[in-house]
């Protein structure tokens, strides 16, 4: 009888134990509801002074740190969970971070300074130190399934607010003086004709670059400027070619005539283009 009573008690206790274990397992769901949130953005800087625009910075490491307590609805270990991403060739990055039923406060971190190779107006390259424009760290508040955009810009001393000034035009030479109409006396210059561009940069230093006239007989040159306008001078390097000329009513040809230009000077407003045609005489 005593043994039978004990069996009955045990039989009643088993469902209760199973129920208790099931309840305990169901209640410990601190991480079972985790999903993801997204932080994305673009990191830019002026690394090409011939482009007139900000460029995407590749290879910049972006870090997000989240406290474990933000990912748990009950007790959680102390410490942080770290996520990393690196910007692609166009400066874009994407960070997928964990997020649950609670608000997640992600600490986003960027380098305060980075050294980058910068292309100058004349095409030369120099390694320049860039500083972050905003804060190197900031808190991004996220919910599960949410996406937030965090862009940032880096600047160097030589790449603060800028614009682009442009000068362009036709390049011709007066090679047929036998024609009465001045417009008929000119032709586009020979391939390889060179022009010398001079200007004063934003640091008050004199700059000079040599460019080739395009195959269609035109030229175009752009330079960045922080000031409202910039004065650009253009002169042609002397070249030799034949020239027809009127000699007492007879049209003759001088072989290897030396063509030279008069230097043109043009004041160009920021973000505008001036047309300056050039004629070698």
C-alpha positions in Angstrom: 0.0 0.0 0.0 2.8 2.4 0.9 4.6 1.5 -2.4 1.4 2.1 -4.4 0.9 5.6 -2.8 4.5 6.5 -3.6 4.0 5.6 -7.3 0.9 7.7 -7.4 2.8 10.7 -6.0 5.7 10.3 -8.5 3.2 10.0 -11.4 1.6 13.3 -10.4 5.0 15.0 -9.9 6.4 14.2 -13.4 3.9 16.4 -15.4 4.5 19.2 -12.9 8.3 18.9 -13.4 7.9 18.8 -17.2 5.6 21.9 -17.0 8.1 23.7 -14.8 11.0 23.0 -17.2 9.0 24.1 -20.1 8.0 27.3 -18.5 11.6 28.0 -17.4 12.9 27.4 -21.0 10.2 29.7 -22.5 10.9 32.5 -20.1 14.6 32.6 -20.8 14.3 34.3 -24.3 16.8 37.1 -23.9 18.2 36.7 -27.4 15.5 34.7 -29.2 13.8 37.8 -30.6 17.0 39.4 -32.0 16.9 40.8 -35.5 19.0 43.4 -37.3 19.2 47.1 -37.9 21.3 48.9 -40.5 23.7 51.8 -40.4 24.8 53.0 -43.8 26.4 56.1 -45.4 29.2 57.6 -47.5 32.5 59.0 -46.5 33.8 61.7 -48.8 36.8 64.1 -49.1 38.4 66.3 -51.8 41.2 64.0 -53.0 41.2 65.2 -56.6 41.6 69.0 -57.0 40.9 68.7 -60.7 37.4 67.3 -60.3 35.5 70.1 -58.7 33.6 67.8 -56.4 34.0 65.7 -53.3 35.2 62.1 -53.9 34.3 58.9 -52.1 37.1 57.7 -49.7 37.8 54.0 -50.0 39.3 51.8 -47.2 38.0 53.9 -44.3 37.2 51.6 -41.3 33.8 52.3 -39.6 33.1 50.7 -36.2 29.9 50.3 -34.2 29.8 49.3 -30.5 26.6 48.1 -28.8 26.2 47.2 -25.1 25.0 43.7 -24.5 22.4 45.1 -22.2 20.7 46.7 -25.2 20.3 43.2 -26.7 18.7 41.5 -23.7 15.3 41.8 -21.9 16.7 40.3 -18.8 20.1 40.0 -17.2 23.0 40.2 -19.6 26.8 40.0 -19.3 28.7 43.3 -19.2 30.7 44.5 -22.2 30.0 45.5 -25.8 29.6 43.8 -29.1 31.7 45.3 -31.9 30.8 45.5 -35.6 33.2 46.7 -38.4 32.8 47.7 -42.0 35.2 49.3 -44.6 34.2 51.8 -47.2 34.2 50.6 -50.8 35.8 52.3 -53.8 33.0 54.9 -53.9 33.2 55.6 -50.2 30.0 53.7 -49.2 29.7 51.4 -46.1 27.0 49.3 -44.6 26.9 47.9 -41.0 24.4 45.2 -40.0 24.0 45.3 -36.2 21.9 43.2 -33.9 18.7 44.7 -32.5 15.9 43.2 -30.4 12.8 44.5 -28.7 14.7 47.3 -27.0 16.2 50.5 -28.4 19.8 49.9 -29.4 22.3 52.7 -28.9 25.1 52.1 -31.3 28.3 54.1 -30.7 29.6 54.8 -34.3 33.3 55.5 -34.5 35.4 56.9 -37.4 39.1 57.8 -37.6 39.7 61.4 -36.5 42.6 61.8 -39.0 43.6 59.9 -42.1 46.4 60.4 -44.6 45.4 60.3 -48.2 47.1 60.8 -51.6 45.7 64.0 -53.1 45.9 64.9 -56.8 46.9 68.6 -57.4 45.7 70.8 -60.1 48.7 70.1 -62.3 48.3 66.3 -61.9 51.0 65.9 -59.3 50.3 63.8 -56.2 51.0 64.5 -52.5 50.1 62.7 -49.3 47.9 65.1 -47.2 46.5 64.8 -43.7 42.7 65.0 -43.7 40.6 65.8 -40.6 37.0 64.7 -39.9 34.5 67.5 -40.3 32.1 66.3 -37.7 32.6 64.1 -34.6 34.7 61.0 -34.7 32.2 59.2 -32.5 28.4 59.6 -32.2 25.5 57.6 -30.9 23.0 56.2 -33.4 19.7 55.1 -31.9 18.1 52.2 -33.7 15.2 49.8 -33.6 15.0 46.3 -35.1 14.5 46.5 -38.8 15.4 50.2 -39.0 18.0 51.8 -41.4 19.8 55.0 -40.6 22.2 57.0 -42.8 25.3 58.5 -41.3 27.5 60.4 -43.8 30.7 62.1 -43.0 33.2 64.4 -44.8 37.0 64.8 -44.4 38.8 68.0 -45.3 42.3 69.2 -45.6 43.6 72.8 -45.3 43.7 73.0 -49.1 40.3 71.5 -49.7 37.9 73.6 -47.7 34.7 75.0 -49.5 35.6 75.1 -53.1 34.3 75.7 -56.6 35.5 75.1 -60.1 36.6 77.8 -62.6 36.8 76.8 -66.2 38.3 78.4 -69.4 38.0 76.9 -72.8 37.8 77.9 -76.5 39.0 77.3 -80.1 42.7 77.4 -80.9 43.5 78.5 -84.5 46.4 79.9 -86.5 46.4 82.4 -89.3 48.0 80.3 -92.1 46.4 81.8 -95.3 46.8 85.6 -95.5 46.0 85.4 -99.2 42.3 85.2 -98.2 40.6 88.6 -98.0 38.1 87.5 -95.3 39.9 87.2 -91.9 37.6 84.3 -91.0 38.9 82.3 -94.0 42.6 82.9 -93.0 42.5 80.6 -90.0 42.7 76.9 -89.5 42.8 74.7 -86.4 46.3 74.4 -85.0 48.4 71.2 -85.7 48.1 68.3 -83.4 50.3 68.5 -80.4 50.2 72.3 -80.1 50.8 73.2 -76.5 49.4 75.9 -74.3 50.8 77.2 -71.0 48.2 78.0 -68.3 49.2 80.2 -65.3 47.3 81.3 -62.3 47.7 82.1 -58.6 46.3 79.4 -56.2 44.5 79.9 -53.0 47.7 79.9 -51.0 49.0 82.9 -53.2 51.5 80.7 -54.9 52.1 81.0 -58.7 51.1 77.9 -60.6 51.8 76.8 -64.2 50.8 73.8 -66.2 51.2 72.9 -69.9 48.3 71.3 -71.7 47.9 69.9 -75.3 45.3 71.3 -77.6 42.6 68.6 -78.4 42.4 66.9 -81.8 39.4 69.0 -82.7 41.4 72.2 -82.2 39.9 73.2 -78.9 41.2 73.4 -75.3 39.6 73.3 -71.9 41.2 73.9 -68.4 39.6 73.8 -65.0 41.0 74.6 -61.6 39.5 74.7 -58.1 39.0 77.9 -56.2 38.0 78.9 -52.7 37.8 82.5 -53.7 34.9 84.0 -55.7 36.9 84.2 -58.9 40.3 83.4 -60.3 42.4 85.0 -63.1 43.8 82.5 -65.6 46.3 83.4 -68.3 46.8 81.3 -71.4 49.7 81.6 -73.9 50.8 79.3 -76.7 54.2 77.8 -77.1 55.8 78.8 -80.4 55.5 76.3 -83.2 56.6 76.2 -86.9 54.3 75.6 -89.9 53.8 76.9 -93.5 52.0 80.2 -94.1 50.6 81.6 -97.2 51.0 85.4 -97.7 50.2 88.0 -100.3 53.4 89.4 -101.8 52.4 92.2 -104.2 49.4 90.4 -105.5 51.1 87.0 -105.7 50.3 84.3 -103.1 53.5 82.8 -101.8 54.2 80.2 -99.1 56.8 80.6 -96.3 58.0 77.3 -95.1 58.4 76.8 -91.3 57.0 80.2 -90.4 57.2 80.7 -86.6 53.7 81.1 -85.0 53.4 82.8 -81.7 50.4 84.0 -79.6 49.6 86.9 -77.5 48.9 85.9 -73.9 45.2 86.0 -73.0 44.0 86.8 -69.5 40.5 85.9 -68.2 38.9 86.4 -64.8 36.5 83.5 -64.2 33.9 83.4 -61.5 33.6 80.3 -59.3 31.5 77.5 -60.9 31.4 79.3 -64.2 33.1 78.9 -67.6 34.7 81.6 -69.8 35.1 81.3 -73.5 38.5 82.5 -74.7 39.4 81.7 -78.3 43.1 81.8 -79.2 44.7 82.7 -82.6 48.4 82.1 -83.3 49.7 84.8 -85.6 
